[in-house]
Amino acid sequence: MEIAIDRIVGRKVLDITGRVLGSVGHLLVDTESWAISAFQLRLRRKAARDMGVRWSFFRVPTLEVPTGLVMAASDAIILRAELSDLQPLAPADQPVPEAALAH
């Protein structure tokens, strides 16, 4: 099955438990094989907070998710991992204040 890249951008991304993590940003293409190697996951506020990453309207945190973690793709992208499994992909330069984690 083939799908146009512009139809993937903006789709919801869910983890294996069905939790909505965010949406697809841009796609990263390997220029040697012309295969999509990863995609940008634009995190929702709650998912970012649960990962310990700062979130704002002006700077939505993103993760670079390898396509090997994609289990299915149709109206939404379903990952074969939970949110906690994506923790190593989180940007280390955006810690959340401790008070925000208490909510």
PyMOL commands that place a pseudoatom at each C-alpha (Angstrom):
pseudoatom trace, name=CA, resn=MET, resi=1, chain=A, elem=C, hetatm=0, pos=[0.000, 0.000, 0.000]
pseudoatom trace, name=CA, resn=GLU, resi=2, chain=A, elem=C, hetatm=0, pos=[1.226, 3.480, -0.822]
pseudoatom trace, name=CA, resn=ILE, resi=3, chain=A, elem=C, hetatm=0, pos=[0.084, 6.791, 0.599]
pseudoatom trace, name=CA, resn=ALA, resi=4, chain=A, elem=C, hetatm=0, pos=[1.093, 10.356, -0.173]
pseudoatom trace, name=CA, resn=ILE, resi=5, chain=A, elem=C, hetatm=0, pos=[3.343, 11.942, 2.457]
pseudoatom trace, name=CA, resn=ASP, resi=6, chain=A, elem=C, hetatm=0, pos=[1.113, 14.997, 2.799]
pseudoatom trace, name=CA, resn=ARG, resi=7, chain=A, elem=C, hetatm=0, pos=[-1.733, 12.711, 3.898]
pseudoatom trace, name=CA, resn=ILE, resi=8, chain=A, elem=C, hetatm=0, pos=[0.331, 11.335, 6.823]
pseudoatom trace, name=CA, resn=VAL, resi=9, chain=A, elem=C, hetatm=0, pos=[1.377, 14.657, 8.343]
pseudoatom trace, name=CA, resn=GLY, resi=10, chain=A, elem=C, hetatm=0, pos=[-1.067, 15.694, 11.065]
pseudoatom trace, name=CA, resn=ARG, resi=11, chain=A, elem=C, hetatm=0, pos=[-2.428, 12.225, 11.790]
pseudoatom trace, name=CA, resn=LYS, resi=12, chain=A, elem=C, hetatm=0, pos=[-2.845, 11.190, 15.402]
pseudoatom trace, name=CA, resn=VAL, resi=13, chain=A, elem=C, hetatm=0, pos=[-0.188, 8.961, 16.946]
pseudoatom trace, name=CA, resn=LEU, resi=14, chain=A, elem=C, hetatm=0, pos=[-1.259, 6.382, 19.529]
pseudoatom trace, name=CA, resn=ASP, resi=15, chain=A, elem=C, hetatm=0, pos=[0.823, 4.119, 21.716]
pseudoatom trace, name=CA, resn=ILE, resi=16, chain=A, elem=C, hetatm=0, pos=[0.145, 0.389, 21.998]
pseudoatom trace, name=CA, resn=THR, resi=17, chain=A, elem=C, hetatm=0, pos=[-2.361, 0.991, 24.817]
pseudoatom trace, name=CA, resn=GLY, resi=18, chain=A, elem=C, hetatm=0, pos=[-4.450, 3.328, 22.635]
pseudoatom trace, name=CA, resn=ARG, resi=19, chain=A, elem=C, hetatm=0, pos=[-3.360, 6.529, 24.351]
pseudoatom trace, name=CA, resn=VAL, resi=20, chain=A, elem=C, hetatm=0, pos=[-3.101, 9.519, 21.996]
pseudoatom trace, name=CA, resn=LEU, resi=21, chain=A, elem=C, hetatm=0, pos=[0.454, 10.866, 22.237]
pseudoatom trace, name=CA, resn=GLY, resi=22, chain=A, elem=C, hetatm=0, pos=[0.271, 13.615, 19.639]
pseudoatom trace, name=CA, resn=SER, resi=23, chain=A, elem=C, hetatm=0, pos=[0.424, 14.019, 15.885]
pseudoatom trace, name=CA, resn=VAL, resi=24, chain=A, elem=C, hetatm=0, pos=[2.817, 13.402, 13.019]
pseudoatom trace, name=CA, resn=GLY, resi=25, chain=A, elem=C, hetatm=0, pos=[5.039, 16.347, 12.121]
pseudoatom trace, name=CA, resn=HIS, resi=26, chain=A, elem=C, hetatm=0, pos=[7.493, 15.988, 9.269]
pseudoatom trace, name=CA, resn=LEU, resi=27, chain=A, elem=C, hetatm=0, pos=[8.871, 12.719, 7.898]
pseudoatom trace, name=CA, resn=LEU, resi=28, chain=A, elem=C, hetatm=0, pos=[12.587, 11.933, 7.627]
pseudoatom trace, name=CA, resn=VAL, resi=29, chain=A, elem=C, hetatm=0, pos=[13.664, 10.229, 4.408]
pseudoatom trace, name=CA, resn=ASP, resi=30, chain=A, elem=C, hetatm=0, pos=[16.874, 8.244, 3.950]
pseudoatom trace, name=CA, resn=THR, resi=31, chain=A, elem=C, hetatm=0, pos=[18.215, 9.709, 0.704]
pseudoatom trace, name=CA, resn=GLU, resi=32, chain=A, elem=C, hetatm=0, pos=[20.113, 6.543, -0.245]
pseudoatom trace, name=CA, resn=SER, resi=33, chain=A, elem=C, hetatm=0, pos=[17.180, 4.144, -0.034]
pseudoatom trace, name=CA, resn=TRP, resi=34, chain=A, elem=C, hetatm=0, pos=[14.361, 6.713, -0.335]
pseudoatom trace, name=CA, resn=ALA, resi=35, chain=A, elem=C, hetatm=0, pos=[12.671, 5.003, 2.610]
pseudoatom trace, name=CA, resn=ILE, resi=36, chain=A, elem=C, hetatm=0, pos=[11.119, 6.896, 5.499]
pseudoatom trace, name=CA, resn=SER, resi=37, chain=A, elem=C, hetatm=0, pos=[13.491, 6.276, 8.412]
pseudoatom trace, name=CA, resn=ALA, resi=38, chain=A, elem=C, hetatm=0, pos=[11.661, 8.219, 11.136]
pseudoatom trace, name=CA, resn=PHE, resi=39, chain=A, elem=C, hetatm=0, pos=[8.922, 10.737, 11.762]
pseudoatom trace, name=CA, resn=GLN, resi=40, chain=A, elem=C, hetatm=0, pos=[8.537, 13.708, 14.048]
pseudoatom trace, name=CA, resn=LEU, resi=41, chain=A, elem=C, hetatm=0, pos=[6.012, 13.159, 16.838]
pseudoatom trace, name=CA, resn=ARG, resi=42, chain=A, elem=C, hetatm=0, pos=[4.563, 16.449, 18.065]
pseudoatom trace, name=CA, resn=LEU, resi=43, chain=A, elem=C, hetatm=0, pos=[3.609, 15.656, 21.671]
pseudoatom trace, name=CA, resn=ARG, resi=44, chain=A, elem=C, hetatm=0, pos=[0.322, 16.606, 23.275]
pseudoatom trace, name=CA, resn=ARG, resi=45, chain=A, elem=C, hetatm=0, pos=[0.503, 18.517, 26.537]
pseudoatom trace, name=CA, resn=LYS, resi=46, chain=A, elem=C, hetatm=0, pos=[-0.358, 15.564, 28.828]
pseudoatom trace, name=CA, resn=ALA, resi=47, chain=A, elem=C, hetatm=0, pos=[2.017, 13.162, 27.074]
pseudoatom trace, name=CA, resn=ALA, resi=48, chain=A, elem=C, hetatm=0, pos=[4.820, 15.716, 27.314]
pseudoatom trace, name=CA, resn=ARG, resi=49, chain=A, elem=C, hetatm=0, pos=[4.163, 16.268, 31.011]
pseudoatom trace, name=CA, resn=ASP, resi=50, chain=A, elem=C, hetatm=0, pos=[4.125, 12.519, 31.667]
pseudoatom trace, name=CA, resn=MET, resi=51, chain=A, elem=C, hetatm=0, pos=[7.506, 12.254, 29.933]
pseudoatom trace, name=CA, resn=GLY, resi=52, chain=A, elem=C, hetatm=0, pos=[8.895, 15.122, 31.976]
pseudoatom trace, name=CA, resn=VAL, resi=53, chain=A, elem=C, hetatm=0, pos=[9.219, 17.458, 28.987]
pseudoatom trace, name=CA, resn=ARG, resi=54, chain=A, elem=C, hetatm=0, pos=[8.205, 21.125, 28.948]
pseudoatom trace, name=CA, resn=TRP, resi=55, chain=A, elem=C, hetatm=0, pos=[5.280, 21.957, 26.622]
pseudoatom trace, name=CA, resn=SER, resi=56, chain=A, elem=C, hetatm=0, pos=[4.087, 25.322, 25.323]
pseudoatom trace, name=CA, resn=PHE, resi=57, chain=A, elem=C, hetatm=0, pos=[2.051, 26.608, 22.374]
pseudoatom trace, name=CA, resn=PHE, resi=58, chain=A, elem=C, hetatm=0, pos=[5.138, 28.388, 21.096]
pseudoatom trace, name=CA, resn=ARG, resi=59, chain=A, elem=C, hetatm=0, pos=[7.445, 25.383, 21.314]
pseudoatom trace, name=CA, resn=VAL, resi=60, chain=A, elem=C, hetatm=0, pos=[5.692, 22.032, 21.120]
pseudoatom trace, name=CA, resn=PRO, resi=61, chain=A, elem=C, hetatm=0, pos=[8.160, 19.295, 22.085]
pseudoatom trace, name=CA, resn=THR, resi=62, chain=A, elem=C, hetatm=0, pos=[8.899, 16.693, 19.449]
pseudoatom trace, name=CA, resn=LEU, resi=63, chain=A, elem=C, hetatm=0, pos=[10.384, 13.224, 19.361]
pseudoatom trace, name=CA, resn=GLU, resi=64, chain=A, elem=C, hetatm=0, pos=[12.102, 11.613, 16.394]
pseudoatom trace, name=CA, resn=VAL, resi=65, chain=A, elem=C, hetatm=0, pos=[10.423, 8.196, 16.272]
pseudoatom trace, name=CA, resn=PRO, resi=66, chain=A, elem=C, hetatm=0, pos=[12.022, 5.448, 14.134]
pseudoatom trace, name=CA, resn=THR, resi=67, chain=A, elem=C, hetatm=0, pos=[9.574, 3.832, 11.727]
pseudoatom trace, name=CA, resn=GLY, resi=68, chain=A, elem=C, hetatm=0, pos=[10.512, 0.455, 13.198]
pseudoatom trace, name=CA, resn=LEU, resi=69, chain=A, elem=C, hetatm=0, pos=[8.273, 1.382, 16.149]
pseudoatom trace, name=CA, resn=VAL, resi=70, chain=A, elem=C, hetatm=0, pos=[5.207, 1.726, 13.899]
pseudoatom trace, name=CA, resn=MET, resi=71, chain=A, elem=C, hetatm=0, pos=[2.823, -1.217, 14.231]
pseudoatom trace, name=CA, resn=ALA, resi=72, chain=A, elem=C, hetatm=0, pos=[0.040, 0.076, 11.964]
pseudoatom trace, name=CA, resn=ALA, resi=73, chain=A, elem=C, hetatm=0, pos=[-0.832, 3.140, 9.934]
pseudoatom trace, name=CA, resn=SER, resi=74, chain=A, elem=C, hetatm=0, pos=[-4.250, 4.096, 8.608]
pseudoatom trace, name=CA, resn=ASP, resi=75, chain=A, elem=C, hetatm=0, pos=[-6.401, 6.932, 9.982]
pseudoatom trace, name=CA, resn=ALA, resi=76, chain=A, elem=C, hetatm=0, pos=[-3.939, 7.014, 12.886]
pseudoatom trace, name=CA, resn=ILE, resi=77, chain=A, elem=C, hetatm=0, pos=[-0.380, 5.827, 13.482]
pseudoatom trace, name=CA, resn=ILE, resi=78, chain=A, elem=C, hetatm=0, pos=[-0.199, 3.091, 16.131]
pseudoatom trace, name=CA, resn=LEU, resi=79, chain=A, elem=C, hetatm=0, pos=[3.132, 2.424, 17.776]
pseudoatom trace, name=CA, resn=ARG, resi=80, chain=A, elem=C, hetatm=0, pos=[4.313, -0.930, 19.118]
pseudoatom trace, name=CA, resn=ALA, resi=81, chain=A, elem=C, hetatm=0, pos=[5.508, 0.802, 22.297]
pseudoatom trace, name=CA, resn=GLU, resi=82, chain=A, elem=C, hetatm=0, pos=[4.071, 2.595, 25.317]
pseudoatom trace, name=CA, resn=LEU, resi=83, chain=A, elem=C, hetatm=0, pos=[4.802, 6.209, 26.173]
pseudoatom trace, name=CA, resn=SER, resi=84, chain=A, elem=C, hetatm=0, pos=[7.357, 5.142, 28.791]
pseudoatom trace, name=CA, resn=ASP, resi=85, chain=A, elem=C, hetatm=0, pos=[9.279, 3.205, 26.101]
pseudoatom trace, name=CA, resn=LEU, resi=86, chain=A, elem=C, hetatm=0, pos=[9.770, 6.480, 24.198]
pseudoatom trace, name=CA, resn=GLN, resi=87, chain=A, elem=C, hetatm=0, pos=[11.518, 8.175, 27.135]
pseudoatom trace, name=CA, resn=PRO, resi=88, chain=A, elem=C, hetatm=0, pos=[15.023, 7.715, 25.611]
pseudoatom trace, name=CA, resn=LEU, resi=89, chain=A, elem=C, hetatm=0, pos=[13.842, 9.768, 22.608]
pseudoatom trace, name=CA, resn=ALA, resi=90, chain=A, elem=C, hetatm=0, pos=[12.855, 12.760, 24.775]
pseudoatom trace, name=CA, resn=PRO, resi=91, chain=A, elem=C, hetatm=0, pos=[14.921, 15.939, 24.492]
pseudoatom trace, name=CA, resn=ALA, resi=92, chain=A, elem=C, hetatm=0, pos=[17.097, 16.293, 27.585]
pseudoatom trace, name=CA, resn=ASP, resi=93, chain=A, elem=C, hetatm=0, pos=[17.244, 20.091, 27.293]
pseudoatom trace, name=CA, resn=GLN, resi=94, chain=A, elem=C, hetatm=0, pos=[13.591, 20.678, 28.233]
pseudoatom trace, name=CA, resn=PRO, resi=95, chain=A, elem=C, hetatm=0, pos=[13.029, 19.529, 31.825]
pseudoatom trace, name=CA, resn=VAL, resi=96, chain=A, elem=C, hetatm=0, pos=[9.692, 20.188, 33.488]
pseudoatom trace, name=CA, resn=PRO, resi=97, chain=A, elem=C, hetatm=0, pos=[9.630, 22.002, 36.836]
pseudoatom trace, name=CA, resn=GLU, resi=98, chain=A, elem=C, hetatm=0, pos=[8.878, 19.589, 39.710]
pseudoatom trace, name=CA, resn=ALA, resi=99, chain=A, elem=C, hetatm=0, pos=[5.663, 21.466, 40.553]
pseudoatom trace, name=CA, resn=ALA, resi=100, chain=A, elem=C, hetatm=0, pos=[4.235, 20.683, 37.109]
pseudoatom trace, name=CA, resn=LEU, resi=101, chain=A, elem=C, hetatm=0, pos=[4.821, 16.946, 37.591]
pseudoatom trace, name=CA, resn=ALA, resi=102, chain=A, elem=C, hetatm=0, pos=[2.755, 16.921, 40.803]
pseudoatom trace, name=CA, resn=HIS, resi=103, chain=A, elem=C, hetatm=0, pos=[-0.545, 17.535, 38.932]
for i in range(1, 103): cmd.bond("trace and resi %d" % i, "trace and resi %d" % (i + 1))
show_as sticks, trace
zoom trace
